[in-house]
Amino acid sequence: MNELRADAIPALEKPWAYVVLTKPDVTFLVVITTVAGFYLGSSGALDWALLLNTLFATMLVGGGTAALNQYIERDMDAVMRRTASRPLPTGQLQPREALLFGVLTIAAGATWLALAANLLAAVVALATSILYLGVYTPLKTRTTLATAIGAIPGALPPLIGWAAARGSLSIGAWVLFAIVFFWQFPHFMSIAWMYRDDYARAGIRMLPVVDRNGDATFRQIICTSAILVWVSALPSVLGMAGIHYFFGALLLGMLLLQVGLWANRTRTNARAKWLMHATVAHVPLLLAWMILDKLTR
């Protein structure tokens, strides 16, 4: 997802620089999927206090993880056009400030989750951060498989919500994980295609960097989008959702697949951008439809 750019604010002061450090738009997506996991994992009346505590704590962990990611990648960010205006490359924050902020924010979020929700939710949140920073981030400059590995922590937020609501992880939680996991491929591959020269400049081995004609990139987009169509229908098959959700999920999935096929025809940055926008709309709509289905059953 496109990140909030520091140069969009006329005079970025230090407090706002810390906000930008947390990648609010990415964190917002984490919140959406956590809400879905919490609601779908809940039984009986919704515990609003627990939900709000879970969301706040998850935001802290997600924001702290984003801050440490920018700390680790500050040199690469400085040579990429899309990230050069972030707080660290511009000097609005010093590396030690970002490091301290990231560590303390993650620790606060995990502790909050453990106390306000349960230990399992806190462990899943910490696992998300550790996998993202300790495995995915260093692999980005070494292998194109990093995207697939990074999709694992990227798909864990629904499990945080589910664990917070239920105290365990059942098959429904893993279905949500699978949906978000496969969704990430068309999303991030469309972004990587648009910014492939930027990634190449920074030495990041996204698939479009080594796949200059786009055959492998768009094959991955189309294949994972096709898998997503059927994975998105699993909640109805497993009894998590009803027939209305089933047909809605198929429709949303087929629309996303069609946009991917359309983008593949010319493989321009403009069409990749349309695909990126389609992915941004897809997951919130799909999860909202699933929640609505549960409300009306």
Secondary structure, DSSP 8 states (H G I E B T S, - for coil): -----GGGSSS--HHHHHHHHT-HHHHHHHHHHHHHHHHHH--SS--HHHHHHHHHHHHHHHHHHHHHHHHHTHHHHHH-TTTTTSHHHHTSS-HHHHHHHHHHHHHHHHHHHHHHT-HHHHHHHHHHHHHIIIIIHHHTTT-TTHHHHHHHHHT-HHHHHHHHHHSS--HHHHHHHHHHHHHHHHHHHHHHHHTHHHHHHHT---HHHH-TT-HHHHHHHHHHHHHHHHHHHHHHHTTSS-HHHHHHHHHHHHHHHHHHHHHHHH--HHHHHHHHHHHHHHHHHHHHHHHHHHHH-
